[in-house]
Amino acid sequence: MFFLLTSSESTEQAYQLLLHEYDVEPQQLKQNLLQFIDKLLDAGLVEVTPV
């Protein structure tokens, strides 16, 4: 998940790739992904940049 977030052009692109790769409900994946991003932001491991 971290690799896709940091190598994708957007979080939406990472979400779509994860959705196609794993057997998961779309809403559950979105919730998990947003929680993961929040944790990375809180830890200072990533930053959000506007497109």
C-alpha beads as a LAMMPS data file, in Angstrom:
LAMMPS data file: protein, C-alpha beads

51 atoms
50 bonds

1 atom types
1 bond types

-500.0 500.0 xlo xhi
-500.0 500.0 ylo yhi
-500.0 500.0 zlo zhi

Masses

1 110.0

Atoms # bond

1 1 1 0.000 0.000 0.000
2 1 1 2.813 2.422 0.880
3 1 1 4.609 1.751 -2.410
4 1 1 1.474 2.403 -4.454
5 1 1 0.750 5.608 -2.568
6 1 1 4.237 6.963 -3.088
7 1 1 4.602 5.827 -6.701
8 1 1 1.127 6.686 -8.007
9 1 1 0.174 10.048 -9.441
10 1 1 -2.709 10.374 -6.970
11 1 1 -4.393 8.653 -4.064
12 1 1 -7.290 7.879 -6.411
13 1 1 -4.941 6.039 -8.763
14 1 1 -3.490 4.075 -5.842
15 1 1 -7.024 3.278 -4.669
16 1 1 -8.034 1.969 -8.107
17 1 1 -4.915 -0.193 -8.393
18 1 1 -5.479 -1.670 -4.933
19 1 1 -9.145 -2.264 -5.720
20 1 1 -8.210 -4.298 -8.788
21 1 1 -5.430 -6.180 -7.013
22 1 1 -7.283 -7.281 -3.868
23 1 1 -10.636 -8.882 -3.173
24 1 1 -12.030 -6.171 -0.923
25 1 1 -15.194 -4.102 -0.688
26 1 1 -14.602 -0.665 -2.240
27 1 1 -15.850 1.253 0.806
28 1 1 -13.711 -0.809 3.192
29 1 1 -10.617 -0.228 1.070
30 1 1 -11.280 3.509 0.908
31 1 1 -11.690 3.689 4.687
32 1 1 -8.521 1.665 5.305
33 1 1 -6.538 3.697 2.790
34 1 1 -7.607 7.016 4.315
35 1 1 -6.748 5.786 7.809
36 1 1 -3.330 4.646 6.578
37 1 1 -2.691 8.013 4.928
38 1 1 -3.673 9.816 8.144
39 1 1 -1.185 7.708 10.116
40 1 1 1.581 8.419 7.597
41 1 1 0.810 12.151 7.730
42 1 1 0.800 12.162 11.538
43 1 1 4.180 10.418 11.567
44 1 1 5.589 12.896 9.058
45 1 1 6.379 10.156 6.563
46 1 1 4.430 11.690 3.683
47 1 1 3.033 15.057 2.728
48 1 1 0.074 15.990 0.583
49 1 1 0.760 18.129 -2.439
50 1 1 -1.929 19.746 -4.593
51 1 1 -2.168 18.630 -8.185

Bonds

1 1 1 2
2 1 2 3
3 1 3 4
4 1 4 5
5 1 5 6
6 1 6 7
7 1 7 8
8 1 8 9
9 1 9 10
10 1 10 11
11 1 11 12
12 1 12 13
13 1 13 14
14 1 14 15
15 1 15 16
16 1 16 17
17 1 17 18
18 1 18 19
19 1 19 20
20 1 20 21
21 1 21 22
22 1 22 23
23 1 23 24
24 1 24 25
25 1 25 26
26 1 26 27
27 1 27 28
28 1 28 29
29 1 29 30
30 1 30 31
31 1 31 32
32 1 32 33
33 1 33 34
34 1 34 35
35 1 35 36
36 1 36 37
37 1 37 38
38 1 38 39
39 1 39 40
40 1 40 41
41 1 41 42
42 1 42 43
43 1 43 44
44 1 44 45
45 1 45 46
46 1 46 47
47 1 47 48
48 1 48 49
49 1 49 50
50 1 50 51
